[in-house]
Amino acid sequence: MTTTQSVSLFCRATMVFPLSDDNSDRQRVPWVTWSLIAANVVVFVLFQQGGKNDDVTLAFCQVPAEIVTGQDIITEPTIREVEYEGQQYQVSVPGLRPTPIPVYLTLLTGIFLHGGWMHLLGNMWFLFIFGDNVEDDMGHIRYLIYYLAAGVLASLAFVFLNARGDEALTPCLGASGAISGVLGGYLVLHPNRRVSVILFRFIMDVPGYVAVGIYFLMQVVLGLLDTGGGVAYSAHVAGFIAGLILAKPLSDKDIRRQADQLVTFRRRHKGL
């Protein structure tokens, strides 16, 4: 998410909303997933004060110009005119606050900040539904590394695509890139797992590749048609791709074999 808007990216930017998935074969308690959810909630409630404390939000979020230059940047509040869905709006933009840590660390701190309650709840719900399965595949430590790596890579993609002009001073925050990475891993490791979703206002069970695939497709389409609104679609896409690439190398050996479609085909063929 960019700036401090309070619209949930997942409710807004997808046509599919997950309700539950099949956890009958889960072997590990998802301590890391639950801890990440708790950490995000604590940061938002206690430190961001429900999204009202700009001194924290705008000090620890990621800003492309700061990452590129390695220098902390402080700006004054301004009024900016933006175009959204064909309409021009005047938006009050709060100034960037002093960052009390090396600016490169905001690539990590930014993924624990959120712009509003809906942004937080939407992200945490997706993490709750899909994160436990991926953690079960990888183990606790590798899953934590995977989650943070996807978030950082998503943030770096945002920096690369917004390194010049006014966009270079646009704050980026939220766990969306990291959670998109989790969804990418879910697609690789659990393409056929049944997921109960609300799809086009109907409740139905679909395979994992449908539930997650629709999400990714919408991020790509909305990114190409991006007319503003403060959603960092490029970070979502980058996080998802990072998750696709990293999922198998960081998962258990047996899980990698089970997720290999060629191995699955051979097993079925031998059973005929």
VMD Tcl script that draws the C-alpha trace (Angstrom):
set ca {
  {0.00 0.00 0.00}
  {1.13 3.55 -0.65}
  {0.29 6.57 1.52}
  {-2.10 6.02 4.43}
  {-5.33 4.98 2.76}
  {-7.64 2.64 4.61}
  {-9.13 0.55 1.80}
  {-8.23 -3.14 1.95}
  {-6.25 -4.07 -1.11}
  {-7.59 -7.61 -1.15}
  {-11.26 -6.73 -0.80}
  {-10.83 -4.04 -3.38}
  {-8.41 -5.50 -5.87}
  {-9.68 -9.06 -6.23}
  {-12.95 -10.65 -7.28}
  {-12.35 -13.61 -4.96}
  {-12.41 -13.62 -1.17}
  {-11.29 -16.77 0.72}
  {-13.34 -18.18 3.58}
  {-11.34 -21.30 4.47}
  {-9.22 -24.07 3.04}
  {-8.48 -27.73 3.76}
  {-6.12 -28.07 6.74}
  {-6.81 -31.74 7.46}
  {-3.24 -32.80 6.65}
  {-1.45 -29.99 8.50}
  {1.26 -31.36 10.80}
  {2.79 -28.22 12.34}
  {1.19 -25.61 14.54}
  {1.58 -22.36 12.52}
  {3.33 -20.41 15.27}
  {5.11 -18.08 12.84}
  {1.96 -17.20 10.92}
  {0.10 -16.47 14.14}
  {3.06 -14.46 15.48}
  {3.25 -12.38 12.29}
  {-0.45 -11.61 12.56}
  {-0.02 -10.62 16.21}
  {3.01 -8.45 15.40}
  {1.15 -6.57 12.67}
  {-1.84 -5.96 14.94}
  {0.35 -4.79 17.84}
  {2.29 -2.39 15.61}
  {-0.90 -0.93 14.17}
  {-2.76 -0.61 17.48}
  {0.02 0.42 19.86}
  {2.58 2.21 17.70}
  {0.50 3.55 14.81}
  {-2.42 4.18 17.19}
  {-4.94 2.80 14.77}
  {-3.42 4.66 11.83}
  {-3.55 8.06 13.51}
  {0.13 8.38 14.42}
  {1.79 9.73 11.27}
  {5.00 10.34 13.21}
  {5.53 6.56 13.35}
  {3.97 5.63 10.03}
  {5.88 8.20 7.98}
  {9.15 7.60 9.80}
  {9.33 3.82 9.38}
  {7.65 3.35 5.98}
  {9.70 2.76 2.86}
  {10.36 5.72 0.53}
  {12.00 5.04 -2.87}
  {14.14 8.20 -2.84}
  {15.56 7.28 0.56}
  {16.46 3.76 -0.54}
  {18.10 5.00 -3.75}
  {20.15 7.73 -2.09}
  {20.69 6.13 1.31}
  {19.70 9.46 2.88}
  {16.83 10.25 5.23}
  {14.42 12.73 3.63}
  {12.08 15.08 5.52}
  {9.32 16.95 3.69}
  {6.62 19.46 4.58}
  {2.89 18.66 4.28}
  {1.50 19.55 0.86}
  {-1.70 19.50 -1.17}
  {-1.35 17.29 -4.25}
  {-3.73 16.96 -7.18}
  {-4.21 13.36 -8.25}
  {-6.29 11.64 -10.89}
  {-8.38 8.66 -9.89}
  {-10.84 6.88 -12.19}
  {-10.91 9.87 -14.52}
  {-11.55 12.43 -11.78}
  {-9.18 15.03 -10.34}
  {-8.90 15.24 -6.56}
  {-6.94 17.41 -4.18}
  {-5.30 15.27 -1.55}
  {-3.59 16.38 1.62}
  {-0.17 14.70 1.75}
  {1.52 14.66 5.18}
  {5.24 15.31 5.20}
  {7.84 12.59 5.68}
  {9.12 12.33 9.24}
  {12.72 11.78 10.42}
  {13.70 8.11 10.31}
  {15.63 7.13 13.48}
  {17.09 3.98 11.91}
  {19.18 3.37 8.77}
  {16.80 3.98 5.87}
  {17.52 0.57 4.35}
  {15.89 -1.07 7.37}
  {12.57 0.49 6.33}
  {12.42 -2.25 3.69}
  {11.63 -4.48 6.68}
  {9.80 -2.13 9.04}
  {7.49 -0.95 6.27}
  {5.99 -4.43 5.85}
  {4.65 -4.30 9.41}
  {2.83 -0.97 8.93}
  {-0.69 -0.48 7.58}
  {-2.73 2.43 6.32}
  {-6.00 1.64 8.09}
  {-8.14 -1.01 9.72}
  {-9.47 -2.49 6.46}
  {-5.96 -2.65 5.03}
  {-4.76 -4.50 8.13}
  {-7.72 -6.87 8.45}
  {-7.75 -7.78 4.76}
  {-4.05 -8.60 4.79}
  {-4.18 -10.58 8.03}
  {-7.16 -12.63 6.87}
  {-5.35 -13.75 3.72}
  {-2.26 -14.56 5.78}
  {-4.39 -16.56 8.24}
  {-6.00 -18.62 5.46}
  {-2.96 -19.35 3.30}
  {0.06 -18.87 5.54}
  {-0.38 -21.94 7.75}
  {-0.16 -24.36 4.82}
  {3.02 -22.80 3.45}
  {4.56 -22.75 6.93}
  {3.69 -26.43 7.28}
  {5.60 -27.11 4.05}
  {8.72 -25.17 5.01}
  {9.04 -25.32 8.76}
  {9.03 -22.30 11.02}
  {12.46 -20.76 10.37}
  {12.52 -21.18 6.59}
  {8.96 -19.87 6.37}
  {9.89 -16.72 8.30}
  {12.87 -16.16 5.99}
  {10.60 -16.77 3.00}
  {7.98 -14.29 4.22}
  {10.48 -11.52 4.94}
  {12.38 -12.13 1.68}
  {9.18 -11.85 -0.37}
  {8.29 -8.62 1.42}
  {11.71 -7.06 0.89}
  {11.84 -8.09 -2.78}
  {8.37 -6.65 -3.32}
  {9.50 -3.39 -1.72}
  {12.62 -3.26 -3.89}
  {10.47 -3.69 -6.98}
  {8.40 -0.69 -5.89}
  {11.59 1.31 -5.38}
  {12.91 0.38 -8.83}
  {9.66 1.39 -10.56}
  {9.23 4.62 -8.59}
  {12.79 5.90 -8.32}
  {12.24 9.14 -10.23}
  {9.97 12.17 -10.14}
  {7.30 12.81 -7.52}
  {6.73 9.06 -7.16}
  {10.16 8.74 -5.55}
  {8.77 10.47 -2.45}
  {5.70 8.24 -2.26}
  {5.66 6.18 0.97}
  {5.01 2.47 0.65}
  {3.81 0.35 3.56}
  {1.93 -2.83 4.31}
  {2.36 -6.59 4.40}
  {0.75 -6.96 0.98}
  {3.96 -7.81 -0.88}
  {4.99 -10.44 1.67}
  {1.52 -11.98 1.72}
  {1.46 -12.00 -2.08}
  {4.63 -14.06 -1.79}
  {2.80 -16.49 0.48}
  {0.06 -16.78 -2.14}
  {2.68 -17.48 -4.81}
  {4.05 -20.28 -2.64}
  {0.55 -21.64 -2.08}
  {0.02 -21.79 -5.85}
  {3.23 -23.81 -6.32}
  {2.81 -26.13 -3.34}
  {-0.98 -26.52 -3.15}
  {-2.43 -25.93 -6.62}
  {-5.25 -28.45 -6.15}
  {-6.12 -27.88 -2.49}
  {-9.78 -27.03 -2.03}
  {-10.45 -23.45 -0.99}
  {-13.88 -22.11 -0.04}
  {-14.29 -18.64 -1.49}
  {-16.78 -15.93 -2.31}
  {-16.45 -15.65 -6.08}
  {-18.62 -13.18 -7.97}
  {-20.89 -13.04 -4.88}
  {-21.34 -16.83 -4.75}
  {-19.88 -19.17 -2.14}
  {-18.12 -22.14 -3.75}
  {-15.20 -24.53 -3.43}
  {-12.43 -24.07 -6.00}
  {-8.88 -25.45 -6.43}
  {-6.04 -23.38 -5.02}
  {-4.84 -22.43 -8.48}
  {-8.21 -20.80 -9.21}
  {-8.43 -18.89 -5.92}
  {-4.84 -17.66 -6.08}
  {-4.69 -17.38 -9.87}
  {-7.57 -14.93 -10.01}
  {-5.87 -12.78 -7.39}
  {-2.63 -12.65 -9.37}
  {-4.40 -11.96 -12.66}
  {-6.24 -9.03 -11.10}
  {-3.02 -7.57 -9.72}
  {-1.45 -7.67 -13.19}
  {-4.49 -6.18 -14.91}
  {-5.04 -3.47 -12.30}
  {-1.33 -2.68 -12.34}
  {-1.40 -2.15 -16.10}
  {-4.55 -0.03 -15.82}
  {-3.44 1.75 -12.64}
  {-5.17 5.13 -12.39}
  {-4.07 5.95 -8.88}
  {-5.81 5.19 -5.61}
  {-2.73 4.35 -3.59}
  {-2.35 0.61 -4.23}
  {1.15 -0.60 -5.07}
  {0.24 -3.29 -7.58}
  {3.85 -3.62 -8.73}
  {4.85 -4.70 -5.23}
  {2.06 -7.28 -5.16}
  {3.12 -8.77 -8.48}
  {6.80 -8.78 -7.52}
  {6.07 -10.40 -4.17}
  {3.96 -13.07 -5.85}
  {6.69 -13.89 -8.37}
  {9.28 -14.02 -5.59}
  {7.05 -16.47 -3.77}
  {6.73 -18.64 -6.87}
  {10.51 -18.82 -7.24}
  {11.43 -19.34 -3.60}
  {8.68 -21.76 -2.55}
  {10.19 -25.06 -3.66}
  {13.82 -24.36 -2.65}
  {12.70 -23.46 0.87}
  {10.18 -26.29 1.33}
  {10.86 -29.77 2.70}
  {12.17 -32.35 0.24}
  {9.06 -34.53 0.43}
  {6.85 -31.50 -0.10}
  {8.85 -30.53 -3.19}
  {8.29 -33.98 -4.66}
  {4.58 -33.91 -3.91}
  {4.27 -30.48 -5.52}
  {6.11 -31.68 -8.65}
  {3.41 -32.26 -11.24}
  {5.63 -34.68 -13.23}
  {6.12 -36.83 -10.13}
  {2.38 -36.81 -9.50}
  {1.71 -37.85 -13.10}
  {4.18 -40.73 -12.88}
  {2.63 -41.99 -9.65}
  {-0.82 -41.95 -11.19}
  {0.49 -43.66 -14.30}
  {2.10 -46.48 -12.27}
  {-1.16 -46.97 -10.39}
  {-3.11 -47.67 -13.56}
}
mol new
graphics top color blue
foreach p $ca { graphics top sphere $p radius 0.5 }
foreach p [lrange $ca 0 end-1] q [lrange $ca 1 end] { graphics top cylinder $p $q radius 0.2 }
display resetview
